Amino acid sequence: MSTNLPTALETEFTGKVALVTGGASGIGLALSRQLAASGASVVVADHDEAGARKAADELRATGARATAVAVDVTDPTSVEAGVAHAVDTFGALHLAVNNAGIGGPAQPTGAYGIEDWNRVLATNLSGVFYSMRYELPAILAAGGGAVVNISSILGTNGFANSPAYVAAKHGVVGLTKTAALEYAAQNVRINAVGPGFIDTPLLRDTDGPARDHLISLHPAGRLGTSEEVAELAAFLLSDRASFIHGSYHLVDGGYSAS
Ligand SMILES: NC(=O)c1ccc[n+]([C@@H]2O[C@H](COP(=O)([O-])OP(=O)(O)OC[C@H]3O[C@@H](n4cnc5c(N)ncnc54)[C@H](O)[C@@H]3O)[C@@H](O)[C@H]2O)c1
């Protein structure tokens, strides 16, 4: 007999407020959609304000509760205001996904631009710190919750000609473990996700032989999808992951297995 009752997964995050940085595109957008479809009130935080608004509009059109906020994760004041917007709009913050990130140019370490280094570190590493810096007090005030930081397979492997990206993503793993130790006893779980190469706008300039090379790094024979990363991140945010603290989980098509 079929019923119209929602399934357990459709209500998994009902009553929870989730903030997703970089939620306007790629992995962050897929995760925003998944969280909204599972009952969360979603705060799409992105420096692409129009993109964030479009994403929140799309979520609201499905019947979900969602709001957009312009946040530049390289600016702590902007991040603080984004977290305040979440709490003001929905009354609390329980879940956060620190996902905003950029790639940076391909150059060897001895030629890497200083400005590029600073920009990539500011976004991909300091951005995660600033985000947790303001999210964690709000999550504690709500009685606990969970954080997922989006690192990369390059949070554990090197990758020639991407020194800033690799250093930042390794840093995110260490920062995640440290914060997890600090908050584990206070009902806050903090974990990191390490995607292999995922078919998102981040790879927009990678085509032809360069794209084929990236694909060849994955025994699965293809790039991953944003939805495949969102699935893992949503699990880590959920109560199904209640004993998972401070760990780094790969979703990489087998990249790291060889
Ligand atoms: N695509 C991949 O192959 C891949 C692999 C591993 C990890 N990742 C990581 O996943 C995360 C999401 O990447 P994606 O592939 O979905 O890329 P994407 O370019 O599709 O999305 C990134 C989002 O972050 C936002 N953003 C960038 N800088 C920001 C800033 N300073 N403040 C606020 N928002 C900002 C962008 O506007 C965009 O909406 C990144 O941290 C990336 O490093 C991506």
The ligand as an ORCA input file, in Angstrom:
! r2SCAN-3c Opt
* xyz 0 1
  N      35.240     20.326     -8.213
  C      36.223     19.573     -7.742
  O      36.882     18.807     -8.469
  C      36.533     19.592     -6.266
  C      37.308     18.535     -5.753
  C      37.625     18.541     -4.397
  C      37.196     19.564     -3.588
  N      36.455     20.571     -4.132
  C      36.041     21.648     -3.234
  O      34.648     21.715     -3.174
  C      34.254     23.045     -2.856
  C      33.175     23.504     -3.818
  O      33.739     23.549     -5.113
  P      32.895     23.338     -6.446
  O      33.640     22.356     -7.250
  O      31.476     23.105     -6.130
  O      33.143     24.750     -7.130
  P      32.143     25.888     -7.706
  O      33.043     26.887     -8.348
  O      31.062     25.253     -8.498
  O      31.492     26.490     -6.378
  C      32.223     27.237     -5.452
  C      31.299     28.258     -4.838
  O      32.063     28.981     -3.853
  C      31.773     30.351     -4.006
  N      32.888     31.142     -3.500
  C      34.140     31.233     -4.006
  N      34.861     32.104     -3.279
  C      34.056     32.577     -2.294
  C      34.216     33.498     -1.255
  N      35.370     34.160     -1.073
  N      33.188     33.705     -0.412
  C      32.000     33.072     -0.589
  N      31.776     32.203     -1.588
  C      32.793     31.960     -2.435
  C      31.551     30.551     -5.496
  O      30.823     31.737     -5.783
  C      30.786     29.279     -5.855
  O      29.389     29.467     -5.691
  C      35.530     23.891     -2.898
  O      36.016     24.069     -1.575
  C      36.476     23.019     -3.696
  O      37.827     23.283     -3.384
  C      36.095     20.614     -5.437
*
